Amino acid sequence: MTAVAGTWTLITLRKTPFLQQFLKSLTTGEVHERMMACWRDSPAYRHAIRVATAMWGVGLVLDAGVRVVLAYSLPVDQVPLINTLQYIAVYTLLQIGTRRYLKRKSLRDKVFAESGQMMMGGGK
């Protein structure tokens, strides 16, 4: 399952990355407009979204490979527990890695400068 999700996530990099599609579907109003302006006007934002999407795609594909190895090497009764723990670990690591990457001040400053928007809190 994670191989399919990871592969599909990587395929979306060709046009509109999965993360951009996901964020677009979750936002409304001013936040949505600001995000769409960043997508339209900021190469740094588009690059960051593509990198974050690639992180998830590669992470999920690697996760699938590890699952196959574990399924063949562990006793059958241990696989469900290990699978559950692996889902938790992979999701947590990908979530933390994505957030750390996207919250870098240098990236935020560059995106807002390129899109001509004011940062939250009133500064430029």
C-alpha positions as CSV (number, residue, x, y, z in Angstrom):
1,M,0.0,0.0,0.0
2,T,2.7,2.5,0.9
3,A,4.5,1.7,-2.4
4,V,1.5,2.7,-4.4
5,A,1.0,5.9,-2.3
6,G,4.7,6.8,-2.5
7,T,4.8,6.1,-6.3
8,W,1.7,8.2,-6.9
9,T,3.1,11.0,-4.7
10,L,6.3,11.0,-6.8
11,I,4.3,11.0,-10.0
12,T,2.5,14.2,-8.9
13,L,5.8,16.0,-9.0
14,R,5.4,16.3,-12.8
15,K,2.6,18.8,-12.6
16,T,1.1,20.0,-9.3
17,P,2.7,18.2,-6.3
18,F,0.5,16.2,-3.9
19,L,1.3,18.5,-1.0
20,Q,0.1,21.6,-2.9
21,Q,-3.1,19.8,-3.9
22,F,-3.6,18.7,-0.3
23,L,-3.0,22.1,1.1
24,K,-5.3,23.7,-1.5
25,S,-8.1,21.4,-0.5
26,L,-7.7,22.2,3.2
27,T,-7.5,26.0,3.0
28,T,-10.1,28.7,2.4
29,G,-10.4,32.5,2.4
30,E,-7.3,34.6,2.9
31,V,-5.0,31.7,3.8
32,H,-6.0,30.0,0.5
33,E,-5.4,33.2,-1.5
34,R,-2.0,33.7,0.1
35,M,-1.0,30.1,-0.6
36,M,-2.1,30.3,-4.2
37,A,-0.2,33.6,-4.6
38,C,2.9,31.9,-3.3
39,W,2.5,29.0,-5.7
40,R,2.0,31.5,-8.6
41,D,4.7,34.0,-7.7
42,S,7.4,32.3,-5.7
43,P,9.9,29.8,-7.2
44,A,11.2,29.1,-3.7
45,Y,7.7,28.1,-2.5
46,R,7.2,25.8,-5.5
47,H,10.6,24.3,-4.9
48,A,9.9,23.8,-1.2
49,I,6.6,22.1,-1.9
50,R,8.2,19.8,-4.5
51,V,11.0,18.9,-2.1
52,A,8.5,18.2,0.7
53,T,6.4,16.1,-1.6
54,A,9.5,14.2,-2.8
55,M,10.4,13.5,0.8
56,W,7.1,11.8,1.4
57,G,7.2,9.9,-1.9
58,V,10.7,8.6,-1.3
59,G,9.9,7.9,2.3
60,L,6.8,5.8,1.5
61,V,8.6,3.9,-1.3
62,L,11.5,3.0,1.1
63,D,9.0,2.1,3.8
64,A,7.4,-0.4,1.4
65,G,10.7,-2.0,0.7
66,V,11.5,-2.3,4.4
67,R,8.0,-3.9,4.9
68,V,8.7,-6.5,2.3
69,V,12.1,-7.4,3.9
70,L,10.5,-7.6,7.3
71,A,7.6,-9.7,6.1
72,Y,10.0,-12.3,4.7
73,S,12.4,-12.3,7.6
74,L,10.2,-12.1,10.7
75,P,8.0,-14.8,12.2
76,V,4.4,-14.3,10.9
77,D,3.0,-13.5,14.4
78,Q,5.3,-10.6,14.8
79,V,4.6,-8.8,11.5
80,P,1.3,-7.1,12.5
81,L,2.9,-5.5,15.5
82,I,6.0,-4.4,13.6
83,N,3.9,-3.1,10.8
84,T,1.9,-0.9,13.2
85,L,5.0,0.4,14.9
86,Q,6.6,1.1,11.5
87,Y,3.6,3.1,10.3
88,I,3.8,5.2,13.5
89,A,7.6,5.7,13.1
90,V,7.6,6.5,9.4
91,Y,4.6,8.9,9.6
92,T,6.2,10.7,12.6
93,L,9.6,11.0,11.0
94,L,8.2,12.2,7.7
95,Q,5.9,14.7,9.5
96,I,8.8,16.1,11.6
97,G,11.2,16.2,8.7
98,T,8.7,18.0,6.5
99,R,7.8,20.6,9.2
100,R,11.5,21.3,10.0
101,Y,12.2,21.8,6.3
102,L,9.3,24.0,5.6
103,K,9.6,26.2,8.7
104,R,13.2,27.3,8.0
105,K,13.3,31.1,8.4
106,S,15.4,31.5,5.3
107,L,12.8,29.7,3.2
108,R,9.9,31.7,4.7
109,D,11.7,35.0,4.1
110,K,12.5,34.1,0.5
111,V,8.9,33.0,-0.3
112,F,7.4,36.1,1.2
113,A,9.9,38.4,-0.7
114,E,9.2,36.6,-4.0
115,S,5.5,36.7,-3.6
116,G,5.4,40.3,-2.4
117,Q,3.3,39.3,0.7
118,M,3.6,40.5,4.3
119,M,4.6,37.9,6.8
120,M,2.1,37.1,9.6
121,G,2.8,39.5,12.4
122,G,3.3,42.5,10.1
123,G,7.0,42.3,9.1
124,K,8.3,42.1,5.6
